[in-house]
Amino acid sequence: MQNELFPVNTPETLGVTPRYVIQHNSVSRSAHGLSATARKLTAMAMSLLPADLSSLTAAFTFSEFCKALGIVIGGETYKIFREAVRECMQSTIYIETVPDDKGKKQWKEFTWFTMAEYDEVTGNARMTFSSELAEFLIALKWMYSKIDLKDIGELQSRYAIRLFEMAMSYMSLKGKRGNADQNWYFERPIPELRMIMGVPKEAYKENRLFRQKVIEEPVKEINRSGIGLEIKPEGIKQGRRLVAIRFDCKQSPRTTRGKRSGAKEALPLPEPNPKTEDLLEEKELEHLKELYPSEFAELYETELAKAPAYIPEDFKQIGAEGSALMQLKQRYGIKK
């Protein structure tokens, strides 16, 4: 009976290996200390959840995880995978909430999961997200980013994954508000970056080391990965003191991925075309809008009304449209 009320979402029930995670921007910009593999696990689990978060449990095998994220299967990888499942159960996430009357940022702590375990009999990692976290995210569901799981899988360091997620969460600013075409940026104060990146209190106390290990080396990893993103960090100083980092981001040509060991030099792919990128999925969603115009309009207006007043109007509209389309997809599936 419990399974009927709270279905377990798996690649089998989904009918396909997940390719993307529709991730709330508040998660991309959150503060946590998950290892790289544990973060990949949470992304995999999140990709299997329904858009309305009506079910919070996901299950997948080690091989399904590796396939979705483009990870080479191996004995050592399997061991790290199992350890990361246990890590997820013990980890917390801090999410920025609406500033108080004085404009001061506030952070709210949640546990990622109420249950995370590896079942030796079924071979499944089974993970149930915290209902408190889900309820908080539901109120912000109109603010999300679409992230390719294999892009996350391509990155090896947790700091690179964190910077990549943050950059993607601001991608809606690409070419807007004075940004050049295919360009956008974001910036963060050093203390906030230390918290968001999950840097231990005793680590990299000197700004020089912090910038090298937590910013510059991870940025180089992202830029070399061929996942279609280039980042250029720039220090912001008050006098001689480094107080913040600005990240200038640019969409760049993707390159083919080789095998992890003995990889051949990546071959350049054509420049991404905004009009044809992810064309099939965009056409399918647009078709849903054409088939159910009244329902789309109703969902769009409902989502638009939920957006807090302090959010820019273009962000509200982008988020409301995306949420309405995802709800139509959840309700009717894809219509060819």
Number of C-alpha atoms within 10 A of each C-alpha: 6 6 7 7 9 12 15 19 22 23 18 11 10 12 8 10 16 20 17 21 20 21 21 19 22 21 19 22 22 22 25 21 20 23 18 19 24 23 22 25 23 20 21 25 25 23 25 26 21 17 18 14 16 13 19 23 25 24 24 23 17 16 15 19 24 20 18 20 23 18 17 13 13 10 8 8 15 14 10 12 21 17 15 23 22 16 17 24 19 14 15 15 19 21 22 15 13 13 11 9 7 6 8 9 11 12 14 13 14 17 17 24 21 16 16 22 19 21 13 8 6 10 13 18 22 21 27 20 23 16 18 13 17 19 12 15 20 14 13 18 25 24 22 24 24 15 19 18 22 19 21 25 23 19 22 17 16 22 25 24 26 26 23 24 20 21 23 21 23 18 20 15 20 18 14 14 8 10 13 12 12 17 20 24 18 16 16 15 14 18 10 12 20 19 16 23 22 20 18 11 9 6 10 16 12 8 13 10 13 17 18 13 14 22 21 18 15 24 24 14 18 24 17 15 20 21 22 18 22 23 24 15 17 14 15 17 11 8 7 7 10 15 15 18 19 16 22 17 22 21 18 18 16 18 18 13 18 12 10 11 7 7 9 11 10 14 12 11 12 10 12 15 10 9 8 10 10 11 12 10 11 14 14 17 21 12 16 22 19 11 12 12 12 11 16 20 14 12 19 21 15 13 22 21 12 14 21 12 9 8 9 10 12 12 15 20 17 16 22 23 20 19 23 24 22 18 19 19 17 13 10 11 13 13 11 7
